[in-house]
Amino acid sequence: MNVPNMTLDFYKKLSETLQSEKRLVLMVVIANEGSSPGRKGFKMLVTKNRMYGTIGGGIMEHKLVEFAVSLLDRPNFEPFIKHQIHDKSAPKDQSGMICSGRQTIAFYDIHPEFLALANQIINEKDFAINYTNHGINAKAENPEWSFTENNSLPNKVYIIGGGHVGLALSETLSKLDFEIHMLDHRENLNTMEQNRFVNTKKIIDFEEVDKYVCEGENVYVVIMSFGYRTDDIIIRKLIGKDFKYIGLLGSKEKIATLFQNMISDGFDRDRIARVYAPIGIDIKSETTQEIAISVAAQLIRVKNQNQ
């Protein structure tokens, strides 16, 4: 199963809308700071008859949608930006919201000629989309402002353990913008066979798990294998790699014992301290689905904390 790719899904909708409506306004959040409801990469299209996507919601979005509709009553326009400050005490550029933070939205006048580029975005792998004051993917130097995103799924999650919690977490993450990979060492595992929410799933030897998990600032590792022995094998194989996130499911007592044994065996304390364990945000989870939600929430928090 393919998990959703928000950028591709948006441009597929844009292409479909443009073919029927012939003109639309594209709004793209190209920068954000603080507690802004709209983050870089949020997009919205507006026509006389419909809208799709979001730039953050609330009164700000309502106001800018009305503004975008008014642009369609005017002649063609060049790309421009509007700053929105979410503070009613700001001397200018007030968004009407009070959540603090700020964001910058670029406006583009989109006509049928854009369909060729939209098709590239939809069909070409790892395609870079560059938004500037000169246009989208316009060949011009020294732009006044710019933002670049990629059409691929930037965040990869490796779920190591294909049991009931792994299945529930896969389903939860499948609704988000993650590329999901499942690894387990058990043949014919029912929950592994049922899992249709991941991009890939493999049966491996956990002694070689490090060969299947790549490093990177966009890589998240979730360890939730069958028990202590396999968790111990996996964490020892992966602790020396650099990830955006690595977490381990289990009780505080089990994890304390596991980590103390690793320290006794010479593993680096700083590396061990980077592991999120016990995994997940503490919401007093009891059911499989609640555990999955708590883990997904933690991944989202880590993903967004530096944006």
C-alpha distance (Angstrom), angle and dihedral (degrees) to the residues before:
residue distance angle dihedral
M1 . . .
N2 3.81 . .
V3 3.79 114.4 .
P4 3.79 117.0 -138.7
N5 3.78 119.2 -81.7
M6 3.79 106.2 -159.9
T7 3.82 94.9 -157.8
L8 3.79 94.5 49.4
D9 3.79 92.7 43.5
F10 3.79 90.3 51.5
Y11 3.79 94.8 50.1
K12 3.78 92.0 46.7
K13 3.80 87.9 55.5
L14 3.80 90.5 45.2
S15 3.80 91.6 52.3
E16 3.79 91.9 48.9
T17 3.81 92.1 47.2
L18 3.78 94.7 45.7
Q19 3.80 92.2 53.0
S20 3.79 90.9 56.3
E21 3.82 101.6 33.0
K22 3.85 99.2 35.8
R23 3.81 93.4 -150.6
L24 3.79 135.9 42.3
V25 3.76 142.3 160.0
L26 3.81 116.2 -117.0
M27 3.80 117.7 -156.1
V28 3.81 118.4 -166.4
V29 3.81 127.3 -177.1
I30 3.81 102.3 -132.8
A31 3.83 98.5 173.7
N32 3.79 140.0 14.5
E33 3.79 138.7 177.8
G34 3.79 134.2 -168.5
S35 3.79 122.6 -16.2
S36 3.76 95.6 -7.8
P37 3.82 117.1 156.2
G38 3.80 90.3 -147.8
R39 3.80 117.3 62.7
K40 3.79 132.8 -167.4
G41 3.77 109.7 -70.4
F42 3.81 97.0 26.3
K43 3.80 107.8 136.4
M44 3.77 139.6 -172.1
L45 3.79 133.9 -176.8
V46 3.78 122.8 -154.3
T47 3.80 130.9 -168.4
K48 3.79 132.5 166.1
N49 3.80 89.1 -92.6
R50 3.77 108.9 30.0
M51 3.78 149.0 12.9
Y52 3.79 134.8 -153.4
G53 3.80 135.4 -172.1
T54 3.79 129.0 14.6
I55 3.79 141.2 -100.3
G56 3.79 93.5 -164.4
G57 3.79 107.9 -57.0
G58 3.78 130.7 -124.0
I59 3.78 129.2 82.6
M60 3.81 90.5 -35.4
E61 3.79 92.8 60.0
H62 3.81 92.2 44.2
K63 3.80 90.7 51.7
L64 3.82 94.5 47.2
V65 3.80 93.0 45.9
E66 3.81 88.9 55.9
F67 3.80 88.6 47.9
A68 3.83 91.0 49.9
V69 3.81 90.9 51.1
S70 3.80 89.4 52.1
L71 3.81 89.6 53.6
L72 3.80 88.9 61.7
D73 3.81 89.0 63.1
R74 3.78 89.9 59.6
P75 3.82 133.3 69.8
N76 3.78 119.7 -86.6
F77 3.81 114.8 -60.3
E78 3.79 136.2 -155.1
P79 3.81 120.9 -118.6
F80 3.81 115.0 -80.4
I81 3.79 139.1 164.8
K82 3.79 135.8 -128.2
H83 3.80 123.0 -157.7
Q84 3.78 117.6 -142.3
I85 3.81 120.4 -162.5
H86 3.80 115.0 -166.3
D87 3.80 95.6 -146.5
K88 3.81 125.2 92.5
S89 3.80 90.7 -149.2
A90 3.81 92.3 61.6
P91 3.82 110.9 117.2
K92 3.81 91.3 -134.1
D93 3.83 143.5 -2.0
Q94 3.80 92.4 44.2
S95 3.80 111.2 175.4
G96 3.80 95.2 -159.2
M97 3.82 90.3 -115.1
I98 3.81 125.9 107.1
C99 3.81 102.8 -155.9
S100 3.84 92.0 107.2
G101 3.77 121.7 -127.4
R102 3.76 126.2 81.9
Q103 3.77 141.6 -121.9
T104 3.79 138.9 -163.2
I105 3.80 121.7 -137.7
A106 3.79 124.8 -161.0
F107 3.81 118.7 -149.9
Y108 3.81 122.5 -149.3
D109 3.78 130.4 -173.3
I110 3.81 104.0 -137.7
H111 3.83 123.3 -160.5
P112 3.84 133.1 171.6
E113 3.82 90.0 -86.7
F114 3.81 86.1 73.3
L115 3.82 91.6 66.6
A116 3.81 92.8 86.5
L117 3.81 91.3 57.4
A118 3.81 91.2 42.7
N119 3.81 88.9 55.7
Q120 3.81 90.1 52.3
I121 3.79 90.7 51.0
I122 3.80 90.6 49.5
N123 3.80 98.6 43.2
E124 3.81 109.8 28.8
K125 3.79 117.8 83.1
D126 3.83 118.2 -122.8
F127 3.79 92.3 3.2
A128 3.82 115.4 175.4
I129 3.82 116.6 -136.5
N130 3.80 113.1 -158.6
Y131 3.81 118.8 -165.5
T132 3.82 115.0 -163.6
N133 3.79 140.4 149.0
H134 3.82 87.1 -95.7
G135 3.81 92.4 59.4
I136 3.79 138.5 -91.4
N137 3.81 111.4 -40.4
A138 3.80 88.8 -13.2
K139 3.80 114.9 164.7
A140 3.79 101.3 -122.4
E141 3.79 133.0 122.1
N142 3.80 130.7 -127.0
P143 3.81 100.9 17.6
E144 3.79 117.6 -162.1
W145 3.79 89.9 -131.8
S146 3.79 135.0 2.3
F147 3.78 145.6 171.9
T148 3.81 126.7 -171.3
E149 3.78 127.8 -161.0
N150 3.78 133.9 171.4
N151 3.79 127.2 -126.9
S152 3.80 92.5 -137.2
L153 3.78 126.4 91.9
P154 3.82 100.8 -94.0
N155 3.80 99.4 -168.0
K156 3.80 121.2 67.6
V157 3.80 122.2 -166.8
Y158 3.79 121.6 -164.1
I159 3.79 110.8 -161.5
I160 3.79 107.6 -164.8
G161 3.76 106.1 -161.6
G162 3.78 124.1 47.9
G163 3.80 99.8 -152.5
H164 3.80 129.6 116.5
V165 3.82 95.2 -67.8
G166 3.81 90.9 46.9
L167 3.79 89.8 51.8
A168 3.81 92.5 48.8
L169 3.81 92.0 46.9
S170 3.81 90.8 49.4
E171 3.78 90.6 53.9
T172 3.81 92.3 48.3
L173 3.81 94.2 47.4
S174 3.80 91.7 45.9
K175 3.80 87.8 72.9
L176 3.82 90.3 57.1
D177 3.79 134.1 64.6
F178 3.82 98.1 -87.5
E179 3.79 133.7 119.5
I180 3.80 104.5 -134.9
H181 3.82 127.7 -151.1
M182 3.81 122.9 -177.8
L183 3.82 124.4 -156.9
D184 3.80 129.1 -177.0
H185 3.80 137.5 154.7
R186 3.83 98.6 -141.4
E187 3.78 121.8 97.4
N188 3.83 119.6 -137.8
L189 3.80 93.7 9.3
N190 3.80 107.1 173.9
T191 3.81 96.5 -143.5
M192 3.80 90.4 46.8
E193 3.80 91.3 52.9
Q194 3.83 90.8 47.6
N195 3.80 93.0 52.4
R196 3.82 109.0 108.1
F197 3.80 95.3 154.8
V198 3.81 100.2 81.6
N199 3.79 133.7 83.0
T200 3.80 93.3 -136.3
K201 3.79 138.0 2.9
K202 3.80 127.6 -169.6
I203 3.78 138.6 -178.5
I204 3.81 106.6 -136.4
D205 3.79 143.5 162.5
F206 3.81 105.7 -99.6
E207 3.81 88.4 -143.4
E208 3.82 84.7 71.0
V209 3.81 98.5 38.8
D210 3.81 91.4 119.0
K211 3.81 88.9 67.2
Y212 3.81 91.3 60.9
V213 3.82 101.2 44.8
C214 3.80 117.5 71.0
E215 3.79 123.9 -151.6
G216 3.78 123.4 -120.8
E217 3.79 149.5 121.5
N218 3.80 88.2 -99.7
V219 3.82 96.0 51.1
Y220 3.81 124.3 102.8
V221 3.81 121.2 -171.3
V222 3.79 121.9 -160.6
I223 3.80 116.0 -173.0
M224 3.80 114.1 -161.2
S225 3.78 105.3 143.3
F226 3.81 128.9 158.2
G227 3.81 98.3 -81.8
Y228 3.78 152.9 -33.2
R229 3.80 96.6 -61.0
T230 3.78 95.5 54.0
D231 3.82 92.8 40.4
D232 3.80 88.0 54.2
I233 3.80 92.5 51.5
I234 3.81 93.2 47.4
I235 3.80 98.7 46.3
R236 3.81 92.0 47.5
K237 3.81 90.0 52.7
L238 3.80 94.8 47.9
I239 3.83 105.2 33.0
G240 3.82 92.5 91.0
K241 3.82 94.0 55.3
D242 3.80 125.6 91.1
F243 3.80 116.5 -119.7
K244 3.78 136.7 161.4
Y245 3.79 86.7 -122.8
I246 3.78 138.6 2.1
G247 3.79 120.9 -179.8
L248 3.79 137.2 175.4
L249 3.81 127.6 -149.8
G250 3.80 117.5 -140.6
S251 3.77 147.7 86.2
K252 3.79 121.2 -57.5
E253 3.79 89.9 -115.5
K254 3.81 94.3 52.6
I255 3.78 92.8 46.2
A256 3.82 93.2 47.4
T257 3.81 90.3 53.0
L258 3.80 93.0 45.6
F259 3.81 93.7 49.5
Q260 3.81 93.7 44.6
N261 3.80 90.0 53.6
M262 3.80 90.3 49.6
I263 3.81 91.2 51.1
S264 3.80 90.0 49.0
D265 3.79 88.0 52.9
G266 3.80 91.6 53.7
F267 3.79 103.8 -98.4
D268 3.79 115.2 152.8
R269 3.81 113.9 -92.6
D270 3.82 93.3 -148.3
R271 3.80 91.2 54.1
I272 3.78 91.1 49.9
A273 3.82 91.2 48.2
R274 3.82 89.7 59.4
V275 3.81 91.9 63.3
Y276 3.81 114.5 102.6
A277 3.79 101.1 -131.1
P278 2.90 132.0 -164.9
I279 3.77 83.8 27.9
G280 3.80 124.1 -127.5
I281 3.79 138.3 33.3
D282 3.80 112.9 -63.9
I283 3.79 105.0 -106.5
K284 3.82 94.1 140.5
S285 3.80 89.9 -102.2
E286 3.79 115.6 -161.2
T287 3.79 107.4 161.9
T288 3.79 129.4 59.5
Q289 3.80 90.8 -110.9
E290 3.80 92.7 49.8
I291 3.80 91.1 51.9
A292 3.81 89.4 50.4
I293 3.81 91.2 51.5
S294 3.81 92.4 48.7
V295 3.82 91.3 51.2
A296 3.81 93.1 45.1
A297 3.82 89.8 50.3
Q298 3.79 90.5 53.0
L299 3.81 91.7 50.2
I300 3.81 90.2 50.4
R301 3.81 91.4 49.6
V302 3.80 92.4 50.9
K303 3.80 91.6 44.9
N304 3.80 93.6 51.3
Q305 3.79 101.8 35.9
N306 3.82 94.8 90.1
Q307 3.81 98.0 37.5
